[in-house]
Amino acid sequence: MPNGRPTPWPRARSTRAPASIQVLSRLTTAVPSSLAPLPLDLCPQVGPVRLLPVDFPRARALPRQQRHYGAGKPFCGDCWGGWISDGDGGVILFWYDHRGAYFDGFEFVNNALYAQRVDRYGTVRWTPGGVLVEGPATGKKVAGIVNDGQGGCVIAWSASAFDFPGAQGREHTRARRISSTGTTLWDRILDSSGTQNSLGYWNIVRARDRLFFQSSFGTRILTLDGTVITGMPIEGFGYMVSETDSVVFVLSDVGGLKILKLDSQADTLWSRPFTVRVGCDGVIPFWKGALTPDGEGGIYYLYSCQDTIYHFDQRGQLCTSPV
């Protein structure tokens, strides 16, 4: 800190590479040893990783300046999907891709799903350009990803094929498990419909060897080997969160809401109805991030009306008044 002024951060020399992320950090104060940076041999220093060795997205009919979604910038604002740990220091991620998609003059009306694994050393492990999960012919997709606990992942999504040349006029929800090497282990169509906007992806979580896939239909439960447990759709709509060996839902209920906790075999551990605050009628109670474990088998739920937090213990009892 010369002359009493803080030392400026060094300027990062950018490569301007598309589809890459650079992170620059600096410790400014002492931190506990438990939060200190890992040794270099445990946390290798690597440069940006380019996932797509293609001009992305491919849109041959568009002027060059429009191919990257805005002012010629190498960026796709609606291409990011999600990512999870591969369990070995790396990540598995997926994205929405427009290679082969149809542009109607205003937007792409369909898309594809691609996935890629990057190990702890920054090495791209799967097919260059990504593993194709599902192509653009099945329409526009909304998807999520969860770790399978064995170095791979399960990707689940909804697809709607309407309003583009050759569109199938159908929707479906689907799940696919991909191994640590990028090989498809199984692929399941869960529900299908010929009505537009009748099926939509909401969420997927894993509790041990059970997968809980939620859509506008309800909740489908699958085993990790791809077996669909039929006759067990959970009625009602709501978001859910995994607690490793169990899963928690918040659902609509007569006169209010209900928190429902299931074990990994989909058996009910507890179910607790509760009323919401006065004046909150008609407020949508479900959104991602509304549920989070308390670390002791209980759950916190944040209701979007008046920012109300409810805390339920491991037995499902409301252990505090709304915060």
Backbone as numpy.savetxt, mean C-alpha at the origin, in Angstrom:
# Nx Ny Nz CAx CAy CAz Cx Cy Cz
30.79 26.00 13.44 29.93 27.19 13.44 30.83 28.43 13.44
31.53 28.73 12.32 32.41 29.90 12.26 31.62 31.19 12.31
32.19 32.19 13.03 31.58 33.51 13.15 30.17 33.44 13.72
29.89 32.40 14.53 28.58 32.28 15.15 27.46 31.88 14.20
27.83 31.50 12.98 26.80 31.11 12.01 26.82 29.59 11.82
25.66 28.99 11.68 25.63 27.55 11.47 26.27 27.15 10.15
26.95 26.01 10.16 27.59 25.52 8.94 26.52 25.06 7.96
26.53 25.59 6.75 25.49 25.18 5.78 25.65 23.73 5.37
24.55 23.11 4.98 24.62 21.75 4.46 25.40 21.77 3.14
26.19 20.75 2.91 26.86 20.69 1.60 25.84 20.47 0.50
26.09 21.10 -0.64 25.16 20.94 -1.75 25.32 19.56 -2.38
24.20 18.87 -2.59 24.24 17.55 -3.21 24.30 17.72 -4.72
25.21 17.00 -5.35 25.34 17.05 -6.79 24.35 16.08 -7.40
23.32 16.59 -8.02 22.23 15.75 -8.51 22.54 15.22 -9.89
22.18 13.95 -10.13 22.34 13.34 -11.45 21.12 13.59 -12.32
20.03 14.10 -11.72 18.79 14.38 -12.44 18.21 13.12 -13.07
18.51 11.95 -12.50 18.02 10.70 -13.08 16.55 10.51 -12.75
15.73 10.16 -13.74 14.31 9.90 -13.45 14.14 8.69 -12.56
13.01 8.64 -11.87 12.61 7.50 -11.04 13.66 7.16 -9.99
14.36 8.16 -9.44 15.33 7.89 -8.39 15.07 8.81 -7.22
15.49 8.38 -6.06 15.28 9.15 -4.84 16.62 9.30 -4.14
16.99 10.52 -3.77 18.20 10.75 -3.03 17.85 11.32 -1.66
18.50 10.84 -0.63 18.23 11.30 0.72 19.51 11.85 1.31
19.47 13.07 1.84 20.62 13.68 2.48 20.25 13.97 3.92
21.03 13.47 4.87 20.70 13.69 6.27 21.95 14.11 7.03
21.73 14.79 8.19 22.85 15.22 9.02 22.38 15.24 10.46
23.16 14.64 11.36 22.83 14.67 12.78 23.28 16.01 13.35
22.37 16.71 14.01 22.71 18.01 14.56 22.85 17.97 16.08
22.29 16.91 16.71 22.41 16.80 18.15 22.73 15.36 18.51
23.21 15.16 19.73 23.51 13.82 20.18 22.23 13.02 20.32
22.29 11.73 19.98 21.12 10.86 20.08 21.48 9.65 20.92
20.50 8.99 21.56 20.79 7.79 22.31 21.42 6.73 21.43
22.22 5.85 22.03 22.91 4.82 21.26 21.94 3.94 20.50
20.72 3.75 21.05 19.75 2.89 20.38 19.25 3.51 19.08
19.42 4.84 18.92 18.98 5.52 17.73 20.13 5.93 16.83
21.36 5.59 17.23 22.53 5.99 16.46 22.55 5.25 15.13
23.20 5.85 14.10 23.27 5.20 12.80 23.95 3.83 12.89
23.52 2.91 12.05 24.14 1.60 12.00 25.54 1.69 11.43
26.44 0.75 11.78 27.77 0.72 11.16 27.63 0.58 9.65
28.63 1.06 8.92 28.55 1.05 7.47 28.40 -0.35 6.90
28.98 -1.36 7.57 28.87 -2.70 7.02 27.46 -3.26 7.18
26.67 -2.70 8.13 25.29 -3.14 8.29 24.32 -2.29 7.49
24.71 -1.07 7.21 23.85 -0.15 6.46 24.67 0.41 5.31
24.87 -0.38 4.24 25.76 0.04 3.16 25.31 1.32 2.50
26.27 2.16 2.15 25.98 3.42 1.49 25.92 3.19 -0.01
24.77 3.43 -0.61 24.61 3.23 -2.04 24.02 4.47 -2.66
24.20 4.60 -3.96 23.65 5.73 -4.68 22.23 5.49 -5.10
21.65 6.44 -5.85 20.27 6.28 -6.33 20.13 5.03 -7.18
18.96 4.40 -7.09 18.68 3.20 -7.87 17.63 3.54 -8.91
17.94 3.28 -10.17 16.94 3.53 -11.22 16.20 2.23 -11.48
14.90 2.27 -11.27 14.09 1.06 -11.37 13.63 0.79 -12.79
13.50 1.83 -13.59 12.95 1.66 -14.94 13.95 2.14 -15.99
14.63 1.23 -16.66 15.55 1.66 -17.72 14.80 1.93 -19.03
13.70 2.70 -18.93 12.89 3.02 -20.10 12.48 4.48 -19.99
12.08 5.05 -21.12 11.51 6.40 -21.11 10.10 6.26 -20.57
9.84 6.69 -19.34 8.65 6.30 -18.59 7.80 7.52 -18.27
6.49 7.51 -18.50 5.77 6.42 -19.17 5.87 6.52 -20.68
5.68 5.43 -21.40 5.72 5.43 -22.85 4.40 5.97 -23.40
4.45 7.06 -24.07 3.23 7.67 -24.61 3.59 8.24 -25.97
3.66 7.38 -26.99 4.19 7.76 -28.29 3.39 8.88 -28.96
2.07 8.93 -28.66 1.24 9.91 -29.34 1.34 11.31 -28.73
2.01 11.42 -27.60 2.07 12.71 -26.91 3.33 13.46 -27.29
3.26 14.81 -27.27 4.47 15.60 -27.44 5.47 15.25 -26.34
6.74 15.42 -26.66 7.79 15.05 -25.72 7.59 15.68 -24.34
7.18 16.95 -24.29 7.08 17.65 -23.02 5.96 17.12 -22.15
5.03 16.31 -22.71 3.92 15.80 -21.93 4.13 14.37 -21.44
5.22 13.75 -21.83 5.39 12.34 -21.53 5.67 12.07 -20.07
6.07 13.08 -19.33 6.42 12.88 -17.93 5.46 13.59 -16.99
4.25 13.86 -17.45 3.22 14.41 -16.57 3.56 15.79 -16.04
3.89 16.72 -16.90 3.96 18.09 -16.42 5.24 18.82 -16.73
5.19 19.79 -17.61 6.29 20.73 -17.86 7.60 20.05 -18.18
7.56 18.87 -18.75 8.78 18.20 -19.16 9.59 17.62 -18.02
9.03 17.61 -16.80 9.77 17.09 -15.66 9.76 15.56 -15.66
10.89 14.93 -15.34 10.95 13.46 -15.31 10.29 12.91 -14.06
8.97 13.06 -14.01 8.25 12.69 -12.80 6.84 12.26 -13.16
6.35 11.22 -12.50 4.99 10.76 -12.75 4.23 10.83 -11.44
3.36 11.81 -11.30 2.71 12.07 -10.03 1.75 10.99 -9.57
1.18 10.21 -10.51 0.23 9.19 -10.09 0.73 7.78 -10.37
2.04 7.61 -10.42 2.62 6.30 -10.72 3.02 5.52 -9.47
3.24 6.21 -8.36 3.69 5.53 -7.15 2.60 4.62 -6.61
2.99 3.38 -6.23 2.05 2.44 -5.65 2.27 2.27 -4.16
3.29 1.50 -3.78 3.60 1.28 -2.38 4.80 0.37 -2.25
5.28 0.19 -1.03 6.43 -0.69 -0.82 6.40 -1.29 0.57
7.14 -2.41 0.71 7.26 -3.10 1.99 8.69 -3.63 2.10
9.09 -4.02 3.30 10.40 -4.63 3.50 10.41 -6.03 2.91
11.57 -6.45 2.40 11.69 -7.83 1.93 12.14 -8.77 3.05
12.31 -8.22 4.27 12.71 -9.03 5.42 14.19 -9.27 5.50
14.97 -8.70 4.56 16.42 -8.94 4.53 17.17 -7.64 4.25
16.63 -6.53 4.71 17.31 -5.26 4.54 17.00 -4.53 3.25
16.20 -5.15 2.38 15.83 -4.51 1.13 14.36 -4.17 1.09
13.86 -3.82 -0.09 12.46 -3.46 -0.24 11.88 -4.12 -1.49
10.57 -4.31 -1.47 9.81 -4.68 -2.67 8.79 -3.58 -2.88
8.70 -3.07 -4.07 7.78 -1.98 -4.35 7.02 -2.25 -5.64
5.88 -1.58 -5.78 5.13 -1.67 -7.04 4.73 -0.27 -7.46
4.40 -0.14 -8.76 3.99 1.16 -9.27 2.98 0.97 -10.40
2.28 2.07 -10.70 1.34 2.10 -11.80 2.09 2.58 -13.04
2.03 1.79 -14.10 2.85 2.01 -15.28 1.94 2.25 -16.49
2.39 3.08 -17.44 1.55 3.41 -18.59 2.14 2.93 -19.91
3.03 1.98 -19.85 3.51 1.37 -21.09 2.35 0.61 -21.74
1.98 1.00 -22.96 0.89 0.35 -23.66 -0.49 0.84 -23.26
-0.58 1.85 -22.39 -1.87 2.36 -21.93 -2.47 3.31 -22.96
-3.77 3.57 -22.82 -4.49 4.43 -23.76 -4.68 5.82 -23.16
-4.28 6.84 -23.92 -4.42 8.24 -23.52 -5.57 8.84 -24.29
-6.60 9.36 -23.59 -7.81 9.85 -24.25 -7.76 11.34 -24.60
-6.58 11.93 -24.49 -6.41 13.35 -24.75 -6.37 14.17 -23.48
-6.80 13.56 -22.37 -6.78 14.25 -21.08 -6.00 13.45 -20.04
-6.17 12.13 -20.02 -5.51 11.28 -19.05 -5.40 9.86 -19.58
-4.59 9.06 -18.92 -4.55 7.64 -19.21 -5.75 6.98 -18.53
-6.54 6.24 -19.29 -7.75 5.63 -18.75 -7.53 4.17 -18.36
-6.34 3.67 -18.57 -5.98 2.35 -18.04 -4.51 2.38 -17.65
-4.05 1.33 -16.99 -2.66 1.28 -16.56 -2.25 -0.16 -16.32
-0.99 -0.35 -16.03 -0.44 -1.66 -15.71 0.17 -1.60 -14.32
0.38 -2.77 -13.73 1.08 -2.88 -12.46 2.42 -3.58 -12.68
3.47 -2.99 -12.14 4.81 -3.60 -12.17 5.37 -3.63 -10.75
6.25 -4.58 -10.49 6.89 -4.70 -9.17 8.37 -4.93 -9.34
9.13 -4.56 -8.31 10.58 -4.71 -8.34 11.11 -4.91 -6.93
12.19 -5.65 -6.81 12.87 -5.83 -5.53 14.26 -5.21 -5.60
14.61 -4.46 -4.56 15.93 -3.85 -4.44 16.54 -4.33 -3.13
17.73 -4.94 -3.17 18.30 -5.49 -1.95 19.00 -4.42 -1.13
19.57 -4.83 0.01 20.17 -3.88 0.94 21.37 -3.14 0.35
21.92 -3.65 -0.73 23.07 -3.02 -1.36 22.66 -2.12 -2.53
21.35 -1.98 -2.76 20.89 -1.14 -3.85 20.85 -1.84 -5.18
21.00 -3.17 -5.18 20.99 -3.93 -6.42 19.55 -4.31 -6.80
19.18 -4.02 -8.03 17.86 -4.42 -8.53 17.88 -5.92 -8.79
17.01 -6.67 -8.12 17.08 -8.13 -8.13 16.18 -8.81 -9.15
15.13 -8.15 -9.57 14.21 -8.80 -10.49 14.43 -8.29 -11.92
13.54 -8.67 -12.83 13.67 -8.34 -14.24 13.88 -6.84 -14.45
14.87 -6.44 -15.26 15.05 -5.01 -15.55 13.75 -4.41 -16.09
13.36 -3.26 -15.55 12.10 -2.65 -15.93 10.93 -3.11 -15.10
11.15 -4.12 -14.23 10.10 -4.57 -13.33 9.40 -5.83 -13.79
8.82 -6.56 -12.84 8.01 -7.74 -13.12 6.58 -7.28 -13.41
6.04 -7.68 -14.56 4.68 -7.32 -14.90 3.71 -8.11 -14.02
2.89 -7.38 -13.25 1.87 -8.01 -12.40 0.57 -8.17 -13.18
0.12 -7.09 -13.83 -1.04 -7.16 -14.73 -0.94 -6.02 -15.72
-1.25 -6.29 -16.99 -1.11 -5.32 -18.05 -2.27 -4.36 -18.17
-2.19 -3.40 -19.11 -3.20 -2.35 -19.24 -4.53 -2.82 -19.82
-4.57 -4.00 -20.46 -5.80 -4.45 -21.11 -6.96 -4.62 -20.14
-6.66 -4.88 -18.86 -7.72 -5.09 -17.86 -8.20 -3.79 -17.23
-7.72 -2.65 -17.71 -8.25 -1.37 -17.27 -7.44 -0.68 -16.20
-8.08 0.25 -15.52 -7.42 1.06 -14.49 -7.43 0.32 -13.17
-6.30 0.39 -12.46 -6.12 -0.43 -11.27 -5.80 0.42 -10.05
-6.22 -0.09 -8.89 -5.85 0.45 -7.59 -5.38 -0.74 -6.78
-4.22 -0.64 -6.13 -3.60 -1.83 -5.56 -2.93 -1.54 -4.22
-2.53 -2.62 -3.55 -1.77 -2.55 -2.30 -0.84 -3.74 -2.23
0.09 -3.71 -1.28 1.11 -4.75 -1.18 1.33 -5.10 0.28
1.65 -6.37 0.55 1.95 -6.83 1.89 3.07 -7.86 1.81
3.91 -7.92 2.84 5.00 -8.89 2.91 4.44 -10.28 3.17
5.02 -11.31 2.52 4.54 -12.67 2.77 5.31 -13.38 3.89
6.30 -12.67 4.49 7.07 -13.24 5.58 8.15 -14.20 5.14
8.30 -14.41 3.83 9.28 -15.35 3.31 10.13 -14.72 2.21
10.29 -13.40 2.26 11.13 -12.70 1.29 10.41 -12.23 0.06
9.12 -12.60 -0.08 8.34 -12.17 -1.22 7.21 -11.25 -0.81
6.15 -11.20 -1.61 5.05 -10.28 -1.34 3.75 -10.81 -1.91
2.66 -10.22 -1.49 1.35 -10.42 -2.10 0.84 -9.05 -2.51
0.49 -8.92 -3.78 -0.10 -7.69 -4.30 -1.56 -7.97 -4.60
-2.44 -7.10 -4.14 -3.88 -7.25 -4.38 -4.39 -5.96 -5.02
-5.40 -6.09 -5.90 -5.86 -4.90 -6.60 -7.28 -5.09 -7.15
-7.85 -3.97 -7.54 -9.09 -3.96 -8.32 -8.77 -3.38 -9.68
-9.48 -3.84 -10.71 -9.27 -3.36 -12.07 -10.62 -3.08 -12.72
-10.71 -1.98 -13.45 -11.96 -1.58 -14.10 -11.68 -1.28 -15.57
-12.22 -2.12 -16.47 -11.93 -2.01 -17.89 -13.12 -1.44 -18.64
-13.20 -0.11 -18.66 -14.27 0.60 -19.37 -13.68 1.83 -20.06
-14.36 2.29 -21.11 -14.10 3.60 -21.71 -12.76 3.73 -22.41
-12.27 2.64 -23.01 -11.12 2.75 -23.90 -11.26 1.69 -24.99
-10.61 1.89 -26.14 -10.77 0.94 -27.24 -10.41 -0.49 -26.82
-11.30 -1.43 -27.11 -11.06 -2.82 -26.76 -11.33 -3.15 -25.31
-11.90 -2.21 -24.54 -12.17 -2.45 -23.12 -13.10 -3.65 -22.95
-12.82 -4.45 -21.95 -13.56 -5.69 -21.73 -14.94 -5.45 -21.11
-15.17 -4.26 -20.55 -16.45 -3.99 -19.92 -16.68 -4.81 -18.67
-15.59 -5.07 -17.94 -15.69 -5.86 -16.71 -14.76 -5.30 -15.64
-15.07 -5.63 -14.41 -14.21 -5.29 -13.28 -13.88 -6.57 -12.53
-12.73 -6.58 -11.86 -12.41 -7.71 -11.00 -11.50 -7.27 -9.86
-11.49 -8.05 -8.81 -10.50 -7.92 -7.75 -9.62 -9.16 -7.81
-8.35 -8.99 -7.50 -7.39 -10.05 -7.77 -6.23 -9.97 -6.78
-5.57 -11.08 -6.54 -4.40 -11.12 -5.67 -3.36 -12.03 -6.30
-2.09 -11.66 -6.16 -0.99 -12.46 -6.70 0.15 -12.49 -5.70
0.67 -13.69 -5.46 1.84 -13.83 -4.60 3.08 -14.01 -5.46
4.11 -13.22 -5.14 5.37 -13.24 -5.88 6.48 -13.63 -4.93
7.33 -14.56 -5.34 8.40 -15.07 -4.48 9.55 -14.08 -4.38
10.53 -14.41 -3.57 11.70 -13.54 -3.38 12.52 -13.39 -4.66
12.34 -14.31 -5.60 13.08 -14.24 -6.87 12.28 -13.59 -7.99
11.05 -13.15 -7.68 10.23 -12.50 -8.69 9.33 -13.43 -9.48
9.20 -14.69 -9.01 8.37 -15.68 -9.69 6.95 -15.67 -9.10
5.95 -15.76 -9.95 4.57 -15.84 -9.47 4.31 -17.21 -8.85
3.88 -17.24 -7.59 3.57 -18.49 -6.90 2.10 -18.86 -7.08
1.21 -17.87 -7.07 -0.19 -18.10 -7.39 -0.86 -16.78 -7.75
-2.01 -16.93 -8.42 -2.76 -15.76 -8.91 -4.24 -16.11 -8.78
-5.00 -15.26 -8.08 -6.41 -15.56 -7.84 -7.29 -14.36 -8.19
-8.33 -14.61 -9.01 -9.39 -13.62 -9.18 -10.41 -13.86 -8.07
-10.68 -12.84 -7.28 -11.53 -13.00 -6.10 -12.99 -12.71 -6.40
-13.27 -11.62 -7.10 -14.64 -11.27 -7.48 -14.61 -10.59 -8.83
-15.71 -10.67 -9.57 -15.79 -9.99 -10.87 -17.21 -9.48 -11.08
-17.33 -8.49 -11.96 -18.63 -7.86 -12.21 -18.62 -7.21 -13.58
-19.80 -7.15 -14.21 -19.94 -6.45 -15.47 -20.46 -5.03 -15.29
-20.58 -4.59 -14.06 -21.09 -3.25 -13.76 -19.94 -2.32 -13.38
-19.86 -1.18 -14.01 -18.79 -0.23 -13.74 -18.92 0.34 -12.33
-17.79 0.53 -11.66 -17.70 1.10 -10.32 -18.40 0.25 -9.25
-18.49 -1.04 -9.48 -19.10 -1.93 -8.48 -18.08 -2.60 -7.58
-16.84 -2.68 -8.02 -15.77 -3.28 -7.23 -14.64 -2.28 -7.07
-14.09 -2.19 -5.88 -12.98 -1.28 -5.66 -12.08 -1.79 -4.55
-10.77 -1.65 -4.76 -9.80 -2.08 -3.74 -9.81 -1.14 -2.55
-9.72 -1.72 -1.33 -9.60 -0.91 -0.12 -8.28 -1.15 0.60
-7.97 -2.42 0.88 -6.81 -2.66 1.74 -6.46 -4.14 1.73
-5.20 -4.48 2.09 -4.80 -5.85 2.34 -3.81 -5.87 3.50
-3.97 -6.82 4.42 -3.03 -7.02 5.51 -2.82 -8.52 5.69
-1.74 -8.88 6.39 -1.46 -10.28 6.69 -1.37 -10.48 8.18
-1.97 -11.57 8.67 -1.84 -11.99 10.06 -1.35 -13.45 10.03
-0.06 -13.63 10.27 0.59 -14.95 10.13 0.34 -15.52 8.75
-0.39 -16.65 8.66 -0.59 -17.28 7.35 -1.95 -16.96 6.74
-2.58 -15.89 7.19 -3.85 -15.47 6.63 -3.72 -14.08 6.00
-4.38 -13.92 4.85 -4.43 -12.64 4.16 -5.86 -12.12 4.23
-6.00 -10.86 4.60 -7.32 -10.23 4.68 -7.37 -9.14 3.61
-8.18 -9.40 2.58 -8.28 -8.49 1.45 -9.64 -7.82 1.48
-9.64 -6.50 1.54 -10.88 -5.75 1.67 -11.15 -4.93 0.41
-12.38 -5.04 -0.08 -12.81 -4.28 -1.25 -14.22 -3.75 -0.96
-14.82 -3.10 -1.94 -16.17 -2.61 -1.75 -17.18 -3.75 -1.63
-16.78 -4.97 -1.98 -17.62 -6.15 -1.78 -17.71 -6.53 -0.30
-16.61 -6.37 0.40 -16.49 -6.83 1.79 -15.06 -7.27 2.03
-14.88 -8.35 2.77 -13.53 -8.84 3.07 -13.42 -10.31 2.70
-12.44 -10.60 1.86 -12.11 -11.97 1.52 -10.90 -12.40 2.35
-10.91 -13.64 2.82 -9.80 -14.17 3.61 -9.15 -15.30 2.83
-7.83 -15.22 2.66 -7.08 -16.21 1.92 -5.98 -16.78 2.81
-5.60 -18.02 2.54 -4.41 -18.57 3.17 -3.20 -18.11 2.37
-2.02 -18.25 2.96 -0.81 -17.79 2.30 -0.48 -18.62 1.07
-1.05 -19.83 0.96 -0.83 -20.64 -0.23 -1.85 -20.35 -1.33
-2.71 -19.36 -1.13 -3.63 -18.93 -2.17 -5.02 -19.50 -2.10
-5.31 -20.30 -1.08 -6.65 -20.86 -0.93 -7.60 -19.78 -0.43
-8.70 -19.58 -1.15 -9.71 -18.61 -0.75 -10.69 -19.28 0.22
-10.81 -18.72 1.42 -11.75 -19.25 2.41 -13.13 -18.70 2.06
-13.98 -19.54 1.50 -15.27 -19.06 1.01 -16.28 -18.95 2.14
-17.32 -18.18 1.89 -18.40 -18.04 2.86 -18.04 -17.23 4.08
-16.93 -16.47 4.01 -16.51 -15.69 5.17 -16.27 -14.22 4.85
-17.03 -13.66 3.91 -16.86 -12.21 3.71 -17.38 -11.46 4.91
-16.59 -10.55 5.44 -17.01 -9.77 6.61 -17.86 -8.61 6.13
-19.09 -8.54 6.61 -20.02 -7.52 6.14 -19.64 -6.14 6.68
-20.03 -5.14 5.93 -19.75 -3.77 6.34 -18.45 -3.28 5.73
-18.25 -1.98 5.79 -17.07 -1.39 5.21 -16.23 -0.73 6.31
-14.93 -0.82 6.18 -14.08 -0.20 7.17 -12.65 -0.58 6.94
-11.74 0.17 7.50 -10.32 -0.13 7.33 -9.82 -1.04 8.44
-8.70 -1.68 8.19 -8.19 -2.68 9.10 -6.68 -2.52 9.26
-6.15 -3.09 10.31 -4.72 -3.03 10.59 -4.28 -4.38 11.13
-3.08 -4.80 10.75 -2.55 -6.09 11.20 -1.73 -5.91 12.46
-1.78 -6.90 13.34 -0.95 -6.91 14.54 -0.10 -8.18 14.58
0.41 -8.61 13.46 1.25 -9.79 13.28 0.46 -11.08 13.42
-0.21 -11.27 14.56 -0.95 -12.51 14.77 -2.45 -12.30 14.77
-2.91 -11.09 14.49 -4.35 -10.81 14.48 -4.61 -9.61 13.59
-5.89 -9.31 13.40 -6.25 -8.19 12.55 -7.45 -7.49 13.18
-7.48 -6.16 13.07 -8.53 -5.35 13.68 -9.25 -4.56 12.60
-10.59 -4.53 12.67 -11.43 -3.78 11.75 -12.19 -2.71 12.52
-12.52 -1.63 11.83 -13.55 -0.71 12.31 -14.66 -0.76 11.29
-15.88 -1.05 11.74 -17.01 -1.29 10.86 -18.20 -0.43 11.26
-19.09 -0.22 10.31 -20.36 0.43 10.64 -21.20 -0.51 11.49
-21.98 0.05 12.41 -22.85 -0.75 13.25 -24.12 0.07 13.53
-25.17 -0.60 13.93 -26.42 0.09 14.23 -26.19 1.09 15.36
-26.43 2.36 15.10 -26.29 3.38 16.12 -24.88 3.88 16.32
-23.93 3.41 15.52 -22.55 3.88 15.70 -21.56 3.04 14.92
-20.46 2.65 15.60 -19.38 1.89 14.98 -19.08 0.65 15.81
-18.23 -0.21 15.24 -17.85 -1.42 15.94 -16.39 -1.73 15.63
-15.62 -2.03 16.68 -14.25 -2.50 16.52 -14.28 -4.02 16.65
-13.71 -4.72 15.65 -13.73 -6.17 15.60 -12.31 -6.68 15.48
-11.91 -7.59 16.38 -10.57 -8.15 16.33 -10.65 -9.66 16.09
-9.92 -10.12 15.05 -9.88 -11.53 14.69 -8.47 -12.06 14.87
-8.35 -13.37 15.20 -7.02 -13.98 15.24 -6.62 -14.41 13.84
-5.45 -15.03 13.70 -4.93 -15.38 12.38 -5.76 -16.45 11.69
-6.63 -17.14 12.44 -7.51 -18.14 11.84 -8.88 -17.57 11.52
-9.01 -16.26 11.67 -10.25 -15.52 11.38 -11.34 -15.77 12.41
-10.97 -16.26 13.59 -11.93 -16.40 14.68 -11.99 -15.10 15.47
-13.19 -14.73 15.92 -13.37 -13.47 16.63 -12.77 -13.53 18.03
-11.88 -12.59 18.32 -11.32 -12.46 19.68 -12.22 -11.56 20.53
-12.65 -10.45 19.96 -13.62 -9.60 20.61 -14.27 -8.66 19.61
-15.46 -8.20 19.97 -16.21 -7.27 19.15 -16.85 -6.25 20.07
-16.57 -4.97 19.84 -17.06 -3.93 20.72 -17.76 -2.81 19.96
-19.08 -2.69 20.11 -19.79 -1.55 19.52 -19.57 -0.31 20.39
-19.62 0.84 19.80 -19.54 2.08 20.57 -20.19 3.20 19.77
-20.63 4.20 20.47 -21.27 5.35 19.84 -20.26 6.45 19.62
-20.53 7.29 18.66 -19.64 8.41 18.37 -20.20 9.67 19.00
-19.41 10.71 18.99 -19.83 11.95 19.62 -21.04 12.57 18.94
-21.79 13.32 19.71 -22.96 14.03 19.20 -22.52 15.02 18.12
-23.28 15.07 17.03 -22.96 15.99 15.96 -22.11 15.38 14.87
-21.77 14.08 14.99 -20.90 13.43 14.01 -21.68 12.54 13.05
-22.99 12.59 13.08 -23.79 11.78 12.17 -23.47 12.14 10.72
-23.29 11.10 9.91 -23.03 11.32 8.49 -21.58 11.52 8.14
-20.69 11.61 9.13 -19.27 11.76 8.85 -18.69 10.41 8.47
-17.93 10.34 7.38 -17.32 9.08 6.95 -16.28 8.65 7.99
-16.46 7.47 8.59 -15.58 7.08 9.69 -14.34 6.30 9.28
-14.17 6.03 7.97 -13.10 5.13 7.55 -12.09 5.84 6.68
-10.85 5.67 6.99 -9.78 6.18 6.16 -8.49 5.52 6.62
-7.55 5.42 5.69 -6.29 4.75 6.01 -5.53 5.51 7.09
-4.97 4.78 8.02 -4.24 5.40 9.11 -5.09 5.64 10.33
-6.40 5.32 10.25 -7.29 5.58 11.39 -7.08 4.59 12.52
-6.51 3.43 12.23 -6.24 2.40 13.24 -4.75 2.22 13.41
-4.30 2.05 14.66 -2.90 1.71 14.90 -2.79 0.93 16.21
-1.95 -0.12 16.26 -1.80 -0.89 17.49 -1.16 -0.05 18.59
-1.48 -0.38 19.85 -0.86 0.35 20.96 0.39 -0.34 21.48
0.77 -1.46 20.88 1.98 -2.18 21.29 1.76 -3.16 22.43
0.55 -3.19 22.98 0.25 -4.08 24.10 -1.00 -4.92 23.84
-1.31 -5.14 22.55 -2.47 -5.93 22.19 -3.74 -5.14 22.03
-3.69 -3.85 22.33 -4.84 -2.99 22.17 -4.77 -2.20 20.87
-5.67 -1.24 20.75 -5.76 -0.50 19.49 -6.18 0.94 19.76
-5.63 1.86 18.96 -6.10 3.24 18.94 -6.90 3.45 17.65
-7.98 4.21 17.76 -8.79 4.53 16.60 -9.04 6.04 16.59
-8.67 6.68 15.49 -8.87 8.11 15.32 -10.08 8.34 14.42
-11.12 8.92 14.98 -12.35 9.20 14.23 -12.24 10.59 13.63
-12.63 10.68 12.36 -12.39 11.91 11.62 -13.26 13.09 12.07
-14.31 12.83 12.83 -15.15 13.93 13.31 -14.61 14.45 14.65
-14.28 15.71 14.72 -13.76 16.35 15.92 -12.43 15.73 16.38
-11.74 15.04 15.46 -10.43 14.45 15.76 -10.45 13.67 17.08
-11.40 12.77 17.20 -11.59 12.02 18.43 -10.78 10.73 18.42
-9.99 10.48 19.48 -9.18 9.27 19.60 -9.82 8.35 20.63
-10.04 7.09 20.24 -10.54 6.07 21.14 -9.43 5.05 21.38
-9.31 4.58 22.61 -8.29 3.59 22.97 -8.96 2.35 23.55
-8.77 1.20 22.88 -9.32 -0.07 23.34 -8.16 -0.96 23.78
-8.30 -1.62 24.94 -7.23 -2.49 25.42 -7.28 -3.85 24.73
-6.41 -4.77 25.17 -6.30 -6.08 24.51 -7.56 -6.93 24.67
-8.44 -6.57 25.59 -9.72 -7.29 25.76 -10.86 -6.62 25.02
-10.55 -5.48 24.39 -11.58 -4.76 23.66 -12.33 -3.76 24.49
-11.87 -3.51 25.73 -12.55 -2.53 26.57 -12.09 -1.12 26.22
-13.04 -0.19 26.24 -12.70 1.22 26.02 -12.04 1.71 27.29
-10.71 1.82 27.27 -9.97 2.06 28.51 -9.78 3.53 28.82
-10.11 4.42 27.90 -10.05 5.85 28.20 -11.26 6.51 27.57
-11.63 7.64 28.12 -12.66 8.45 27.49 -12.09 9.03 26.19
-12.94 9.35 25.23 -12.44 9.94 23.99 -11.57 11.15 24.26
-10.42 11.20 23.61 -9.46 12.29 23.81 -9.86 13.47 22.93
